[in-house]
Amino acid sequence: MRYGYARVSSKEQNLDRQLTQLSGLGINEIFSDKKSGKDFDRPEYKRLCRQLKKGDVLFISSLDRLGRNYDEIQEQWRILTKGKQVDIVVLDMPLLDTRADERNLTSRFIADLVLQILAYVAQMEREAIRKRQAEGIAAARERGVKFGRPCTSLPANFDETVERWNKGEITGVEAAQICGMPLSTFRGYVKDYMKLDEYKARVKKCRAKNIATGRQRKEELIKQITTSEPKQQNKI
């Protein structure tokens, strides 16, 4: 069987170029991921590996589409070619074609060197991209650019609602409903509103109250059942 693998780093990027390149090679099935190349924890790559068997051929457009981690690229290459006995063809680097059985020791040695060099270059490119991103973010922050979700104004009754919640008059769910926001959003705002220690103490108190209430309800239910049993027996 002949398989293809394509990868881009994010959902916004396009796989068309790689898919077009692979589709003209008589490939039976193409797997693709839109995930970072920092590691091999990718759903479609894992599915591909489970499907590969001895004698299969895997085509990739370039080595950095396989990954961008120096050590893991070489480890995956070893697992596929030595462990699973699968051939790999890197389209933009003819030296990285393990199908050539007639290659001599020198050819295999050169191929191994090329693999190490390209794996090194792939990781260095990834690190350079991350460095440029960090520098760009730092420069933007210096210019006053803000990242993350835009700040939204809190409802007028927020302070009063938090105070009622803090006193135990209402639950977190009720407080969130009063403020017109999801419970997770309410909790996030409350964390910013209150001191962290105070918030943790309040959450702990609420949990203890809920546990006590649950126990009380359980005891009441057991009491109702036990008191109703003799009456039922008498009726019988």
N, C-alpha and C positions, 0 to 999 in steps of 0.2 A: 504493500500500500504506500501511496505517496501522500504526504501531509504537508501543509503549509502553516506557518505561524506568523502573525503580524501583531505589532504592538505600537501604541502611542501612549503618551504619558498622562493625558487628561481627556475628559469627555468632550472638550471643545475642539480637540484636534481630529484630523481626518485620516481615515485608514485607506482611502481610495487608491492612492499611489501604490501602496504595498499590495493591496488586493488585486489590482490590475496586473502588476508584475508577476504575481503568483498564479493567477488564473490561467495564464497561457502555457502552463507547464504540464498539463495533464494530471493535475493534482486531484485526488479523490475527495479530500475534505480540508478546509482551511479553518483554523482556530484563531481568534483575535481577542486581545485585551486592551482596555483603555485604563491602564494602571502604570504607576511609576516603575522604572527599571531598577530601583534600589535593591529589590530582592525578588524572589520567585514565588511569593505568596499571591498568586493570581489565579482566579477560578478557571479560566479557559486553558491556561498553561497546565494546570494540574490535571484537567480532564484529558488534555492531549497526552500527557505522560502516562496516564492510566491506559490509554488506547494503543500506544506505540508497542510494537512487538518486534522480535528479532527479524532482520531483513527489511524493515520499513525504511523509508527515506523521508527526512524532514528538511524542508526548504525554508530558508529565511532570507529576506532581502539584504540585511546587513547584520553584523554581529551585535551591534548595540540595540537592535530590535529584540534580541534574546534577553539582554539585560545590560546594566551599567555598574555592576559590582564585580571588581576584578577577581576576587576569590571565588565568588559564587558562579560566575560564568565558567571558570575552569572546572569547578566541581560538577556543574550540570552537564558540561561537555563530556566529562569522564563517565558520569552516570549513564548518559544516553549512548555513547559510543562503545564503552567497555562493558557496562552493566547490562543494558538492554540490547546491545549489539545493533544499534540503529545507526544508519548513515546520515550525516548532516551535510547539507550543501548551502554555503553562504554565497548568494548570487553575485554580490559586488566584490568578492575576493575568491577567484578561482583556486587559489592555493588551499583554501579551506573547503575541500571536497573529499570526504572520506570514502567515496565509492571507488576510487582508483586503486584497485588491488595490486596493480602492477608497479605501483610506486616503490622506489627503493628506500633504503634507510635515510639517505640524505634528504629525499623529498619529505619524508615524515618528520624529520628533524626541523626542516625549514617551516613546515606547517605548524608544528608546535610553537616555534618562536613567533610566528605571525599571530597565532592565537593569543599568546601572552601579551604581545605588543598591543593588539587591538583591544583586548580586555582592559589593559592599563589605560589606553586612550579613552575608552568608553567611560571608565570611572572618573578620570580627570575632567572630562567634559561635563559630567554630572555635577562634580564639585564646583567647577567654574560657574555653571548655571546657578547653583544655589548661592554662591558668593555674590554674583551679580544681582540676584533677587534681593538678598539681604541688604546690599549697598543701595539698591533702588528704594527699598522700603524705608531705610534710615534717612535717605535724602528727602523722600516725600514727607516724612514726619517732621523734619526740620523746616519744611515749607508750610507746615500746619495741616497737612492732609491727615484725615482721621480714617482709620480702618475699622472694620467690624460693622455690626448693625447700627443704623442711625438711631440716635437717642430719641425716645418718644416721651412726651409729657405724661406725668402720672395723673390719674383722676383726682378730682378735688377732695374726694372722701378717703383717699389712700391713708393719710396719717391717722385719721379716726378709726379706720378699719384695722390697721396694724395694731393700734392700741387695744382695740376690743379683742383681737386675736391673741395678743400678748397676755391679756388678763384671763384668757380662757373662756370668754363669753361666746365665741364662735370658733368653728373649726377652720382649718386652712382652706378646705374646699369651699366653705361658705364665704370666707373672706375673698377668695379669688373671684367667685361669682358676683359679689357685691361690687368689686372693682372692675368687672367686665374683662377679665383676662384668664388665660389658662393657669392652672395651679403651679406649673413649673416656672412660668414667668413671674407670678406673684412671689414665689420663694426666692427667685433670683433678685428681685427688687428689694425684698426684705433683708437679704444678706447685705446688700449695699447700705440699706437704711439703718440697720442695727449694727452694733458691734458684734464681731464674730463670736466671742465668748457668750454674749447675751443671747444670740441667735441659737447657738448649740444648746444652751441651758433650756431655752423655750421649747425647742424640738424634743429634747429629752423628757421634759415635763409633759408634753402632749402625748408622747408615746406611752409614758407610764399611765396617764389618765385613760388612754384608749384600752390598754391592757386591763386596767382595773374595771373599766366599764364592761369589757368583754367577759371578765370573770363573773361580775355581778349578774349579767344577763344569763350566763350559763347556769348559775346557781338558782336564779328565779325560774328558769325553764325546768330544771330538775325537780324543783319544789312543786311546780304545777303538775308535772307528770306523776310524781309520787302521791300527791294528794288526790288526784283524779282516779287513780287505779282502783282503790277500794269501792268507790261509787259505781264504777263500771262493772265490778264483780258482783255487787249487790243487785244491780239491774238484771244481770244474767241469772 
